[in-house]
């Protein structure tokens, strides 16, 4: 079998690239290979559903370039196809008086990125979020931050692509890449390609290495676990509430989010785990991966590169509920342990580790081999950025 374009992985980036390819190449043959039995079982389907607004990212980064534009394109797509969007807005909350400077830095960065943001006073904050803690003179409000349903978007994209003659193959784990011949061997067939797009998420580094890309990056999976507000809780949240983040690491900290159906989640954690699919219990633990993860993060911890030791000392204790509740109370002091119940919601972040620089990359990474394009480090805000980022990936 031959296809002009083969895409590895049916997550949001794989689907968005297929959508853009069909627009640019109406007569081309496009095939998407997905190792699972259906779409949305990993990062894309477990996404928080937040449409970010381009606030946090350095102006020269790919994230800054594509986040805000991608958010606007995605919300337009939802409106066009009657998919739910809640333009709830986000408040970034200082947790201590020293965070005032970071709030102003974020404001400047957001303005450079074209985001609509407002510095709000302590009095304005109290009117908007009566339960939010006031620890500094200002907080930051992002009116463009919205909430969508990731699974509904994925399903709608799949249905539309099938109608546009994009072929999906499920349970299609690539066993071997013959890059000189431009072929991929699966258990049930062999497929040749004109160009291959690697959007394999948690396995993108392995696919890239199999295609001959320099062995510079490896995956460090971080698990995000959540609690949710109990139905008996009296806590009321009007907006998404995020803390001022640690700008040295690629995580935004435990925060309050609202799903499209109105459920309030608190999380996620960002804790290293023992396998790329180690979602719960012993399932997904890989001994070899575990050793690799902790050897690299152990060095990060010892050297405190990117302030990782400080971050780990704050983050790992949140595995214990009392410490998790303390993180939530830093934003909403009235919240108590009884207000929170453990959520079944869990995700794993496909975070890369740069073995040359010995650090966690902060930006998206796109690399090429001869006839292959590899989308690496497709972490937040990859879902938000997907439509605009896809155009860039194809143009490379």
Phi and psi in degrees as a GROMACS rama.xvg file:
@    title "Ramachandran Plot"
@    xaxis  label "Phi"
@    yaxis  label "Psi"
@TYPE xy
-128.271  144.785  UNK-2
-137.728  143.822  UNK-3
-62.6786  -40.6848  UNK-4
-131.859  131.762  UNK-5
-119.589  132.565  UNK-6
-116.356  126.887  UNK-7
-94.6351  112.132  UNK-8
106.124  123.372  UNK-9
-103.918  39.1463  UNK-10
-82.9933  -170.708  UNK-11
-61.437  -36.5414  UNK-12
-72.6669  -40.2137  UNK-13
-60.9939  -44.8172  UNK-14
-66.4009  -39.2868  UNK-15
-67.8304  -38.2278  UNK-16
-66.0828  -41.7377  UNK-17
-61.1311  -41.9088  UNK-18
-61.0715  -44.6148  UNK-19
-70.5235  -38.9263  UNK-20
-60.7582  -42.0816  UNK-21
-63.6164  -36.2667  UNK-22
-67.6113  -39.8361  UNK-23
-83.6557  -26.623  UNK-24
-132.506  76.2152  UNK-25
-57.8649  -30.4204  UNK-26
-98.1187  2.03085  UNK-27
-75.8199  153.021  UNK-28
-90.3574  127.751  UNK-29
-126.534  130.568  UNK-30
-126.467  134.044  UNK-31
-112.729  125.549  UNK-32
-104.819  124.543  UNK-33
-126.044  126.785  UNK-34
-72.6176  -21.6154  UNK-35
-89.6484  175.415  UNK-36
-82.4993  -11.1744  UNK-37
-159.48  172.315  UNK-38
-79.326  161.553  UNK-39
79.145  20.3072  UNK-40
-87.9708  -12.4631  UNK-41
-121.913  -136.087  UNK-42
-55.4807  -45.0498  UNK-43
-64.8426  -43.8984  UNK-44
-74.2217  -19.3291  UNK-45
-100.927  7.33337  UNK-46
-60.9126  151.512  UNK-47
-69.2071  -20.0589  UNK-48
85.3852  10.8982  UNK-49
-85.5192  125.804  UNK-50
-89.7881  99.3186  UNK-51
-70.2688  161.885  UNK-52
-119.318  19.765  UNK-53
76.1514  33.9696  UNK-54
-86.7898  -43.2616  UNK-55
-84.1506  -15.1021  UNK-56
-98.014  141.18  UNK-57
-58.2915  141.502  UNK-58
-63.2919  -22.2217  UNK-59
-94.161  10.5897  UNK-60
-92.4143  158.885  UNK-61
-64.6168  -35.5829  UNK-62
-61.2844  -44.4197  UNK-63
-65.551  -36.9756  UNK-64
-66.5778  -35.3732  UNK-65
-113.923  -14.7115  UNK-66
-64.6377  -57.1795  UNK-67
-64.8035  -44.7566  UNK-68
-61.747  -42.1466  UNK-69
-63.3208  -39.69  UNK-70
-61.406  -44.1272  UNK-71
-66.7666  -39.9532  UNK-72
-65.1371  -40.3573  UNK-73
-68.2279  -43.0108  UNK-74
-68.1185  -33.2718  UNK-75
-63.9351  -40.9828  UNK-76
-61.7747  -43.502  UNK-77
-62.1722  -44.1343  UNK-78
-64.0853  -41.0986  UNK-79
-62.7695  -35.9666  UNK-80
-108.264  17.9252  UNK-81
57.4038  37.4731  UNK-82
-94.3576  142.591  UNK-83
-67.2765  138.428  UNK-84
-136.886  132.624  UNK-85
-118.927  107.405  UNK-86
-83.7284  72.0956  UNK-87
-81.0162  -29.2516  UNK-88
82.6421  158.065  UNK-89
-131.516  139.794  UNK-90
-111.167  127.717  UNK-91
-99.5581  119.916  UNK-92
-108.169  125.759  UNK-93
-70.9167  137.062  UNK-94
-96.3246  -10.2498  UNK-95
-154.943  163.791  UNK-96
-62.0785  -29.9386  UNK-97
-66.1811  -16.518  UNK-98
-75.7035  -7.74789  UNK-99
-55.8215  -41.7099  UNK-100
-63.8556  -42.0749  UNK-101
-64.2377  -38.8461  UNK-102
-57.783  -44.8096  UNK-103
-69.8051  -36.1104  UNK-104
-63.2557  -42.8679  UNK-105
-64.2618  -38.6132  UNK-106
-59.7961  -46.4843  UNK-107
-64.4497  -42.7045  UNK-108
-64.0804  -43.4951  UNK-109
-62.1112  -42.6339  UNK-110
-63.1552  -40.2652  UNK-111
-61.5343  -34.318  UNK-112
-83.1746  -1.49666  UNK-113
86.4657  9.90207  UNK-114
-79.8112  147.607  UNK-115
-87.9007  111.6  UNK-116
-136.287  158.024  UNK-117
-135.516  132.305  UNK-118
-78.7765  124.082  UNK-119
-114.114  143.927  UNK-120
-76.6128  169.621  UNK-121
-59.9784  -38.6613  UNK-122
-65.8997  -41.8035  UNK-123
-64.8865  -38.9521  UNK-124
-59.5388  -44.3633  UNK-125
-64.3516  -33.9595  UNK-126
-70.6274  -37.9969  UNK-127
-77.4625  -39.9195  UNK-128
-135.886  86.4158  UNK-129
-58.2238  -27.1624  UNK-130
-91.2158  -6.76466  UNK-131
-73.1976  141.589  UNK-132
-71.4812  141.968  UNK-133
-108.925  111.244  UNK-134
-121.155  -4.87495  UNK-135
-150.428  179.813  UNK-136
-76.2523  -24.4541  UNK-137
-139.212  153.675  UNK-138
-125.988  173.788  UNK-139
-117.349  130.795  UNK-140
-114.538  131.111  UNK-141
-114.873  99.357  UNK-142
-71.6435  -18.391  UNK-143
-83.926  -14.918  UNK-144
-65.5244  129.215  UNK-145
-130.863  171.55  UNK-146
-123.428  134.902  UNK-147
-129.268  179.861  UNK-148
-106.712  104.169  UNK-149
-56.2137  -43.451  UNK-150
-66.5969  -38.9169  UNK-151
-64.8859  -37.9522  UNK-152
-66.4809  -45.6037  UNK-153
-58.6896  -46.2942  UNK-154
-64.0808  -40.4614  UNK-155
-66.8048  -42.4877  UNK-156
-61.6376  -44.6288  UNK-157
-59.2288  -47.3203  UNK-158
-60.6573  -42.8074  UNK-159
-66.1119  -40.2136  UNK-160
-67.8478  -37.9983  UNK-161
-60.2014  -41.9716  UNK-162
-65.1674  -25.2703  UNK-163
-94.989  19.441  UNK-164
66.0516  36.1581  UNK-165
-93.365  127.27  UNK-166
-92.9164  127.673  UNK-167
-104.301  135.014  UNK-168
-123.797  120.611  UNK-169
-101.766  166.123  UNK-170
52.4454  36.6652  UNK-171
-110.491  70.6328  UNK-172
-78.7813  123.033  UNK-173
-72.0078  121.056  UNK-174
-92.4696  -30.4193  UNK-175
-154.954  140.193  UNK-176
-112.831  117.869  UNK-177
-104.12  81.7825  UNK-178
-68.6434  -31.4386  UNK-179
-65.1864  -33.2733  UNK-180
-93.3703  -4.14687  UNK-181
54.4857  53.894  UNK-182
-132.756  152.148  UNK-183
-126.329  132.64  UNK-184
-100.838  124.93  UNK-185
-110.558  173.697  UNK-186
-64.2088  -31.6889  UNK-187
-114.409  -2.49724  UNK-188
-169.326  172.211  UNK-189
-121.347  135.605  UNK-190
-129.832  134.212  UNK-191
-101.99  160.099  UNK-192
-143.149  154.859  UNK-193
-81.7855  -45.4833  UNK-194
-146.184  144.198  UNK-195
-115.245  136.811  UNK-196
-113.452  120.693  UNK-197
-95.0485  102.268  UNK-198
-122.081  49.6124  UNK-199
-84.8609  8.97654  UNK-200
59.5638  -116.003  UNK-201
-63.0313  -14.7858  UNK-202
-117.231  11.9195  UNK-203
-61.4119  -36.0202  UNK-204
-65.9035  -36.916  UNK-205
-70.2301  -41.1645  UNK-206
-63.5149  -43.993  UNK-207
-60.5029  -43.9415  UNK-208
-63.8372  -40.6411  UNK-209
-64.4737  -25.3911  UNK-210
-89.438  1.79041  UNK-211
98.3984  7.52505  UNK-212
-68.6973  143.501  UNK-213
-47.335  134.815  UNK-214
-81.023  67.7873  UNK-215
-99.9732  -31.4491  UNK-216
-114.92  146.117  UNK-217
-137.475  157.574  UNK-218
-86.024  135.771  UNK-219
-119.521  98.8414  UNK-220
-74.7279  130.75  UNK-221
-116.479  128.332  UNK-222
-88.998  135.03  UNK-223
-108.766  114.634  UNK-224
-110.97  151.247  UNK-225
-127.899  155.484  UNK-226
-111.327  166.229  UNK-227
-135.925  156.338  UNK-228
-68.2845  131.31  UNK-229
-67.4227  152.026  UNK-230
-62.561  -24.491  UNK-231
-83.7638  -6.23863  UNK-232
-71.2167  144.303  UNK-233
-96.6161  3.18699  UNK-234
-69.9509  128.354  UNK-235
-120.22  127.887  UNK-236
-120.98  129.608  UNK-237
-95.4888  -25.7642  UNK-238
-134.755  172.936  UNK-239
-71.0928  138.552  UNK-240
-124.174  119.541  UNK-241
-117.666  146.156  UNK-242
-80.3734  160.813  UNK-243
-59.0172  125.136  UNK-244
-83.7338  163.785  UNK-245
-78.209  111.515  UNK-246
-76.0541  -1.73079  UNK-247
-87.9765  -17.5818  UNK-248
-124.323  155.826  UNK-249
-86.2958  41.3553  UNK-250
-130.211  151.535  UNK-251
-103.154  -1.19685  UNK-252
84.4039  167.778  UNK-253
-66.2784  131.695  UNK-254
-145.035  170.302  UNK-255
-98.1395  123.151  UNK-256
-127.836  157.574  UNK-257
-121.221  128.068  UNK-258
-76.8736  169.864  UNK-259
-64.0217  -22.5099  UNK-260
-92.9796  7.16866  UNK-261
93.5158  -2.47251  UNK-262
-73.4375  138.014  UNK-263
-96.644  122.776  UNK-264
-109.877  146.828  UNK-265
-122.374  125.06  UNK-266
150.376  -164.499  UNK-267
-93.1993  164.404  UNK-268
-73.2961  174.627  UNK-269
-142.486  80.6415  UNK-270
-113.056  128.631  UNK-271
-58.3037  140.022  UNK-272
-124.72  176.281  UNK-273
-95.7824  17.5068  UNK-274
176.26  159.117  UNK-275
-68.0239  -19.7997  UNK-276
-126.875  34.3103  UNK-277
-85.3393  73.9837  UNK-278
-79.7842  -36.5373  UNK-279
-159.528  153.946  UNK-280
54.23  -137.585  UNK-281
-94.7584  -8.01574  UNK-282
-67.1278  129.343  UNK-283
90.4777  0.676183  UNK-284
-73.1555  130.692  UNK-285
-125.046  116.278  UNK-286
-59.1611  -45.2183  UNK-287
-61.6713  -43.4466  UNK-288
-65.1154  -38.262  UNK-289
-61.3239  -45.4639  UNK-290
-62.8575  -41.0519  UNK-291
-65.2081  -43.8698  UNK-292
-59.9935  -51.3507  UNK-293
-78.3944  -21.8392  UNK-294
-68.7461  -41.3037  UNK-295
-74.4644  -43.0223  UNK-296
-71.7585  -27.1645  UNK-297
-61.7414  -40.7555  UNK-298
-67.4358  -40.1997  UNK-299
-58.9396  -41.0825  UNK-300
-66.9253  -44.6874  UNK-301
-65.4406  -40.8075  UNK-302
-86.4534  -13.9708  UNK-303
57.425  33.9053  UNK-304
-62.2216  134.748  UNK-305
60.0204  21.6748  UNK-306
66.5225  28.2103  UNK-307
-66.9642  -33.7051  UNK-308
-63.6274  -43.8775  UNK-309
-61.1084  -43.423  UNK-310
-63.6907  -47.5323  UNK-311
-62.1145  -38.6586  UNK-312
-64.9464  -27.4179  UNK-313
-83.4721  -38.4797  UNK-314
-82.7701  -45.5117  UNK-315
-61.3897  -40.2092  UNK-316
-60.4754  -17.5941  UNK-317
-68.5566  -7.12303  UNK-318
-62.8642  -26.3998  UNK-319
-88.9076  132.887  UNK-320
-58.7966  -41.1882  UNK-321
-61.12  -35.9213  UNK-322
-75.5437  -33.4638  UNK-323
-64.3339  -45.337  UNK-324
-60.2875  -37.6784  UNK-325
-62.2482  -37.0137  UNK-326
-65.5535  -39.617  UNK-327
-67.7208  -38.1277  UNK-328
-69.1568  -20.5626  UNK-329
-63.9587  -22.6334  UNK-330
-103.053  -40.2079  UNK-331
-130.238  97.0438  UNK-332
-65.4662  -26.5475  UNK-333
-78.4347  -6.86542  UNK-334
-72.4721  140.543  UNK-335
-124.234  165.903  UNK-336
-57.3619  -37.1052  UNK-337
-67.7691  -17.0627  UNK-338
-75.3888  -17.2952  UNK-339
-113.898  136.534  UNK-340
-123.45  148.806  UNK-341
-64.6083  130.822  UNK-342
-93.0372  151.619  UNK-343
-79.0515  -10.3219  UNK-344
-68.3872  126.545  UNK-345
-153.85  144.223  UNK-346
-142.126  164.255  UNK-347
-125.356  126.943  UNK-348
-84.2891  130.005  UNK-349
-84.9063  64.7978  UNK-350
-84.147  128.406  UNK-351
-85.2371  158.084  UNK-352
-121.669  128.658  UNK-353
-87.9799  111.418  UNK-354
-75.8473  -14.2739  UNK-355
-85.0822  -53.3363  UNK-356
-80.9771  -13.6924  UNK-357
55.1155  56.8477  UNK-358
-154.444  167.513  UNK-359
-89.3823  113.009  UNK-360
-59.9104  143.619  UNK-361
-94.9021  -16.4211  UNK-362
-116.319  168.073  UNK-363
-62.5517  153.356  UNK-364
-131.502  128.836  UNK-365
-124.069  124.884  UNK-366
-127.78  160.222  UNK-367
-129.339  143.631  UNK-368
-110.56  -168.649  UNK-369
-54.7111  -53.04  UNK-370
-126.105  27.0973  UNK-371
-137.479  142.543  UNK-372
-118.246  129.554  UNK-373
-115.35  118.593  UNK-374
-94.3953  108.347  UNK-375
-113.247  156.666  UNK-376
54.172  43.6685  UNK-377
-83.1977  66.8116  UNK-378
-101.345  178.912  UNK-379
-50.8693  132.134  UNK-380
-101.138  54.8656  UNK-381
-63.1941  -40.4157  UNK-382
-63.263  -47.7385  UNK-383
-57.5923  -41.6492  UNK-384
-83.7388  -7.56151  UNK-385
-53.8355  -46.642  UNK-386
-65.6973  -42.1876  UNK-387
-77.5171  -37.4268  UNK-388
-64.8344  -36.5898  UNK-389
-58.0867  -40.8036  UNK-390
-61.6716  -41.1546  UNK-391
-65.7259  -45.8891  UNK-392
-58.7207  -44.4234  UNK-393
-67.1358  -33.4968  UNK-394
-76.1536  -14.4356  UNK-395
